[in-house]
Amino acid sequence: MRNRRPRVQTGRGAAMVETAVRFHVDNARRKLGAVNRAQAVARLVNQRLI
């Protein structure tokens, strides 16, 4: 049998990952001088970074 994590632990881990992603995306958005994620993506496309 596999050693599986209880659902509560998995949920907590997912919440922590979501919080970390939100934190880093917001930092990148601010560095680009964008008001929201859509504007940040548009700026990255205009700069040919993505």
DSSP file (Angstrom, degrees, kcal/mol; ACC not computed):
  #  RESIDUE AA STRUCTURE BP1 BP2  ACC     N-H-->O    O-->H-N    N-H-->O    O-->H-N    TCO  KAPPA ALPHA  PHI   PSI    X-CA   Y-CA   Z-CA
    1    1 A M              0   0    0      0, 0.0     2,-0.1     0, 0.0     0, 0.0   0.000 360.0 360.0 360.0 145.5    0.0    0.0    0.0
    2    2 A R        -     0   0    0      1,-0.1     2,-1.0     0, 0.0     0, 0.0  -0.446 360.0-117.7 -76.0 153.3    1.1    3.5   -0.7
    3    3 A N        -     0   0    0     -2,-0.1     2,-0.3     2,-0.0    -1,-0.1  -0.825  42.5-172.0 -90.9 104.3    1.7    5.9    2.1
    4    4 A R        -     0   0    0     -2,-1.0     3,-0.1     1,-0.0     0, 0.0  -0.740  21.6-121.3-104.4 147.2   -0.9    8.6    1.5
    5    5 A R        -     0   0    0     -2,-0.3     5,-0.0     1,-0.1    -1,-0.0  -0.593  36.3-103.2 -80.9 143.3   -1.4   11.9    3.2
    6    6 A P     >  -     0   0    0      0, 0.0     4,-2.1     0, 0.0     3,-0.4  -0.306  32.6-112.0 -61.1 152.4   -4.6   12.6    5.0
    7    7 A R  H  > S+     0   0    0      1,-0.2     4,-2.7     2,-0.2     5,-0.2   0.842 116.1  58.4 -57.0 -35.7   -6.9   14.9    3.0
    8    8 A V  H  > S+     0   0    0      1,-0.2     4,-2.1     2,-0.2    -1,-0.2   0.930 107.9  45.6 -62.4 -44.5   -6.5   17.7    5.6
    9    9 A Q  H  > S+     0   0    0     -3,-0.4     4,-2.3     2,-0.2    -2,-0.2   0.906 112.5  50.8 -65.3 -41.3   -2.8   17.8    5.1
   10   10 A T  H  X S+     0   0    0     -4,-2.1     4,-2.3     1,-0.2    -2,-0.2   0.920 110.2  50.2 -62.1 -43.8   -3.1   17.7    1.4
   11   11 A G  H  X S+     0   0    0     -4,-2.7     4,-2.2     1,-0.2    -1,-0.2   0.893 109.9  50.1 -61.4 -41.7   -5.6   20.6    1.5
   12   12 A R  H  X S+     0   0    0     -4,-2.1     4,-2.2     2,-0.2    -1,-0.2   0.915 110.4  50.3 -64.0 -42.4   -3.2   22.6    3.7
   13   13 A G  H  X S+     0   0    0     -4,-2.3     4,-2.2     1,-0.2    -2,-0.2   0.905 110.4  49.5 -62.5 -42.0   -0.4   22.0    1.3
   14   14 A A  H  X S+     0   0    0     -4,-2.3     4,-2.6     1,-0.2    -1,-0.2   0.889 109.9  51.3 -64.5 -39.4   -2.5   23.1   -1.6
   15   15 A A  H  X S+     0   0    0     -4,-2.2     4,-2.2     1,-0.2    -1,-0.2   0.890 109.9  49.8 -65.2 -38.9   -3.5   26.3    0.2
   16   16 A M  H  X S+     0   0    0     -4,-2.2     4,-2.2     2,-0.2    -2,-0.2   0.896 111.3  48.7 -67.1 -39.4    0.1   27.1    0.9
   17   17 A V  H  X S+     0   0    0     -4,-2.2     4,-2.7     2,-0.2     5,-0.2   0.928 111.0  50.1 -65.3 -44.7    1.1   26.6   -2.7
   18   18 A E  H  X S+     0   0    0     -4,-2.6     4,-2.4     1,-0.2    -2,-0.2   0.904 110.8  49.6 -60.9 -41.2   -1.8   28.8   -3.9
   19   19 A T  H  X S+     0   0    0     -4,-2.2     4,-2.2     2,-0.2    -1,-0.2   0.907 111.5  48.7 -63.8 -42.3   -0.7   31.5   -1.4
   20   20 A A  H  X S+     0   0    0     -4,-2.2     4,-2.3     2,-0.2     5,-0.2   0.913 111.9  48.4 -65.3 -42.9    2.9   31.3   -2.6
   21   21 A V  H  X S+     0   0    0     -4,-2.7     4,-2.7     1,-0.2     5,-0.3   0.932 111.4  49.9 -62.9 -45.4    1.9   31.5   -6.3
   22   22 A R  H  X S+     0   0    0     -4,-2.4     4,-2.3    -5,-0.2    -1,-0.2   0.909 110.5  51.3 -59.1 -42.7   -0.4   34.5   -5.6
   23   23 A F  H  X S+     0   0    0     -4,-2.2     4,-1.9     2,-0.2    -1,-0.2   0.929 113.6  42.8 -60.2 -48.6    2.5   36.2   -3.7
   24   24 A H  H  X S+     0   0    0     -4,-2.3     4,-2.3     2,-0.2    -2,-0.2   0.878 113.4  50.9 -70.9 -38.2    5.0   35.7   -6.6
   25   25 A V  H  X S+     0   0    0     -4,-2.7     4,-2.6    -5,-0.2    -1,-0.2   0.911 110.3  50.4 -64.6 -41.1    2.6   36.6   -9.4
   26   26 A D  H  X S+     0   0    0     -4,-2.3     4,-2.3    -5,-0.3    -2,-0.2   0.894 109.5  50.8 -65.2 -38.9    1.6   39.8   -7.5
   27   27 A N  H  X S+     0   0    0     -4,-1.9     4,-2.2     2,-0.2    -2,-0.2   0.928 112.0  46.9 -62.7 -44.6    5.3   40.8   -7.1
   28   28 A A  H  X S+     0   0    0     -4,-2.3     4,-1.7     2,-0.2    -2,-0.2   0.911 110.6  53.0 -62.9 -42.4    5.9   40.2  -10.8
   29   29 A R  H  <>S+     0   0    0     -4,-2.6     5,-2.3     1,-0.2     4,-0.5   0.922 110.1  47.5 -59.1 -45.4    2.8   42.2  -11.7
   30   30 A R  H ><5S+     0   0    0     -4,-2.3     3,-1.2     1,-0.2    -1,-0.2   0.900 108.6  54.1 -64.4 -40.6    4.0   45.2   -9.6
   31   31 A K  H 3<5S+     0   0    0     -4,-2.2    -1,-0.2     1,-0.3    -2,-0.2   0.821 108.3  50.6 -63.5 -30.5    7.5   45.1  -11.1
   32   32 A L  T 3<5S-     0   0    0     -4,-1.7    -1,-0.3    -5,-0.2    -2,-0.2   0.571 113.1-122.0 -81.2  -9.1    6.0   45.3  -14.5
   33   33 A G  T < 5 +     0   0    0     -3,-1.2     2,-0.3    -4,-0.5    -3,-0.2   0.779  60.8 150.6  72.6  27.0    3.9   48.3  -13.4
   34   34 A A      < -     0   0    0     -5,-2.3    -1,-0.2    -6,-0.2    -2,-0.1  -0.642  48.0-147.1 -95.1 150.6    0.7   46.5  -14.3
   35   35 A V  S    S+     0   0    0     -2,-0.3     2,-0.3     1,-0.1    -1,-0.1   0.812  81.3   2.3 -82.2 -33.1   -2.7   47.0  -12.6
   36   36 A N  S  > S-     0   0    0     -7,-0.1     4,-2.0     1,-0.1     5,-0.1  -0.871  82.9 -92.0-145.9 177.2   -3.8   43.4  -13.0
   37   37 A R  H  > S+     0   0    0     -2,-0.3     4,-2.6     1,-0.2     5,-0.2   0.880 120.7  55.4 -63.9 -38.4   -2.6   40.0  -14.3
   38   38 A A  H  > S+     0   0    0      1,-0.2     4,-2.3     2,-0.2    -1,-0.2   0.917 109.6  46.3 -61.6 -42.7   -4.1   40.6  -17.8
   39   39 A Q  H  > S+     0   0    0      2,-0.2     4,-2.3     1,-0.2    -1,-0.2   0.879 110.5  54.0 -67.4 -36.5   -2.2   43.8  -18.2
   40   40 A A  H  X S+     0   0    0     -4,-2.0     4,-2.2     2,-0.2    -2,-0.2   0.924 109.7  47.2 -62.4 -44.2    1.0   42.1  -16.9
   41   41 A V  H  X S+     0   0    0     -4,-2.6     4,-2.5     1,-0.2    -2,-0.2   0.918 110.4  52.7 -63.5 -43.1    0.7   39.4  -19.5
   42   42 A A  H  X S+     0   0    0     -4,-2.3     4,-2.5     1,-0.2    -1,-0.2   0.901 109.6  48.9 -59.6 -41.1    0.0   42.0  -22.2
   43   43 A R  H  X S+     0   0    0     -4,-2.3     4,-1.8     2,-0.2    -1,-0.2   0.898 110.5  50.4 -66.6 -39.4    3.2   43.8  -21.2
   44   44 A L  H  <>S+     0   0    0     -4,-2.2     5,-2.9     2,-0.2     6,-0.9   0.891 111.5  48.5 -64.6 -39.1    5.2   40.6  -21.3
   45   45 A V  H ><5S+     0   0    0     -4,-2.5     3,-1.5     3,-0.2    -2,-0.2   0.919 110.0  51.5 -66.0 -43.9    3.9   39.8  -24.8
   46   46 A N  H 3<5S+     0   0    0     -4,-2.5    -1,-0.2     1,-0.3    -2,-0.2   0.836 111.3  47.8 -61.4 -32.7    4.7   43.3  -26.0
   47   47 A Q  T 3<5S-     0   0    0     -4,-1.8    -1,-0.3    -5,-0.2    -2,-0.2   0.393 113.0-123.5 -87.6   3.4    8.2   42.9  -24.7
   48   48 A R  T < 5S+     0   0    0     -3,-1.5    -3,-0.2    -5,-0.1    -2,-0.1   0.832  74.0 129.1  56.3  36.8    8.4   39.4  -26.4
   49   49 A L      <       0   0    0     -5,-2.9    -4,-0.2    -6,-0.2    -1,-0.1   0.651 360.0 360.0 -91.2 -19.1    9.2   37.8  -23.1
   50   50 A I              0   0    0     -6,-0.9    -5,-0.2    -9,-0.1    -6,-0.1   0.294 360.0 360.0-139.7 360.0    6.4   35.2  -23.6
